Amino acid sequence: MDIDINHTPERLLANQPALRRAYRSGAINSTNNMKGLAIIDLRGPDPGAFHDAYRSWAIRARLEREEGHFPKNHVIWFGQAPLIGDPNWTTEGLLAIDRWLTKVEADKRDVSLERKVADDKPADIQDRCSQIPGVDQVVVPGVGKVCELDAVQTKYGTPAMVAGESIATDTNMCQLRPLQQSDYYPITFSADQWQQLEKAFPTGVCDWSKPGIDQQDAIGWQTYQDAQGHVIYGGKPLGAAPRSQPIAPKRAAAKRRKARRR
């Protein structure tokens, strides 16, 4: 489709530098800035809009890639109610995240925020699901019914995932490799079938083992305007957040005297 969502007879290539800027800005969320966030994802079936359920597992896969292990800061509650999972979970989720963050705030250890969020998650805040036809559930003591989330995950996806992309599904423009019949073994093709494939993919097919074109981490806290009000296309990192410094008592008194003289 084109920018106005009109069907087009041909495929469109991602514009540059728009693709690179989409990654840098976080419009394509690589989750590299989310490792210190406590997340409870309330999820239910999509009634036919665009809130695709598989995205919960896409974010989990991206976090696992970034953190190097199963993400302890990410919880999925998957239920039967469209979008929100269960009507009771909006309130229950707020109370749960409040308990979690209260423990993090009280944690005065000299360790990273990522470590605190992982270590301080209450034991009863875990993955769960309810009343999902065809999805097995197991009972976890102190938690209740928990989804076999792998079973849920496989019920949703994208055309690119069917073609070989991972559940992370953040390769918006793939690198290509030549068509080779051996890649599809044990499937075999007639001469006519292979000719049709070559016609459909004259420049090759996606190589999902490689990063996407211009795929990169998101840059947190960018500015898109300079001091004179001119646009900074693509953004510019703001740098580290400023930190307040305590004013010594004598210095503070001198400042007050100086202010009164003025």
C-alpha positions, -999 to +999 in steps of 0.1 A: +000+000+000+010+036-005+012+063+022-026+068+019-033+031+023-043+027-013-034-007-028-005-006-053+003-032-080+040-033-070+059-036-038+075-004-023+110-001-010+115+015+024+125+052+019+159+063+031+168+079+055+133+074+069+140+037+078+172+046+097+154+073+115+125+050+124+149+028+142+168+057+159+137+074+171+122+042+186+093+042+161+106+006+155+111-003+191+142-024+196+136-024+234+173-015+242+161+013+265+135-009+282+156-032+303+150-012+335+112-011+331+087-032+350+061-043+325+028-060+329+013-065+295-025-069+296-035-087+263-066-102+248-078-112+213-079-084+187-115-078+176-103-070+141-085-037+145-047-036+146-038-046+182-023-078+171-018-102+200+015-116+188+031-082+196+033-092+233+056-120+224+075-099+199+084-075+227+094-104+249+117-118+222+133-084+217+139-080+254+154-114+256+177-105+228+188-073+245+191-087+280+207-119+270+183-141+291+146-146+297+133-111+306+124-110+342+109-075+338+082-086+314+049-103+324+020-112+301-016-115+313-035-130+284-073-134+287-105-138+268-117-101+268-107-082+236-076-061+240-075-059+278-076-097+286-100-094+315-121-065+329-106-070+364-070-069+352-069-031+347-073-025+384-054-056+395-026-048+371-022-012+386-021-027+421+004-053+411+027-028+393+025-005+423+036-033+447+065-041+423+077-005+419+074+001+457+099-027+463+122-012+436+120+022+452+129+008+486+158-011+472+189+009+482+215-015+469+243-001+447+232-021+416+216-012+383+179-004+379+177-034+356+189-057+384+165-041+409+135-045+387+144-082+381+152-090+417+123-071+433+094-085+412+069-100+437+067-138+434+030-138+426+034-115+396+039-140+368+025-149+333-011-159+334-041-165+312-078-173+315-105-191+294-086-193+262-100-221+240-074-246+229-047-233+252-034-255+280-032-241+315-012-252+344-018-243+381+012-227+398+009-226+437+004-190+449-002-178+413-031-197+398-037-207+362-008-199+339-009-201+301+014-223+282+024-192+264+043-209+236+010-224+225-006-190+224+023-175+206+021-199+177-015-189+170-006-154+158+020-140+136+029-121+104+036-131+068+073-123+074+073-148+103+058-175+080+087-167+056+113-173+083+116-141+104+118-146+142+090-137+166+110-105+173+098-093+139+116-060+138+135-065+105+116-040+085+138-043+054+159-075+051+192-082+035+188-105+005+205-138-006+201-156-039+173-182-044+187-217-039+166-249-042+187-266-015+173-241+010+139-256+007+148-293+011+130-317+012+105-297-008+111-300-046+100-277-074+091-284-110+110-263-136+079-241-141+074-236-104+111-225-099+108-201-128+078-185-112+097-181-079+126-165-098+102-141-115+086-132-081+120-127-064+144-115-091+168-099-065+167-128-040+149-136-008+153-125+028+184-137+047+169-137+083+203-147+098+215-111+092+204-078+107+180-058+086+192-029+065+198+001+088+186-019+118+200-002+149+192+006+185+168+033+194+184+065+209+165+077+240+157+113+246+165+131+213+158+167+204+145+177+170+151+214+173+182+235+179+185+266+201+175+288+172+144+268+165+157+251+134+146+215+127+172+188+133+162+161+109+167+126+124+171+140+159+201+147+181+208+129+214+202+152+245+230+134+264+229+126+301+201+140+322+212+169+345+217+162+382+210+187+409+238+196+433+233+205+469+242+241+479+265+245+509+249+265+538+274+293+536+272+295+498+234+296+500+234+325+526+258+344+504+235+340+474+205+353+495+225+384+506+235+390+470+199+387+458+187+412+485+214+438+475+200+436+439 
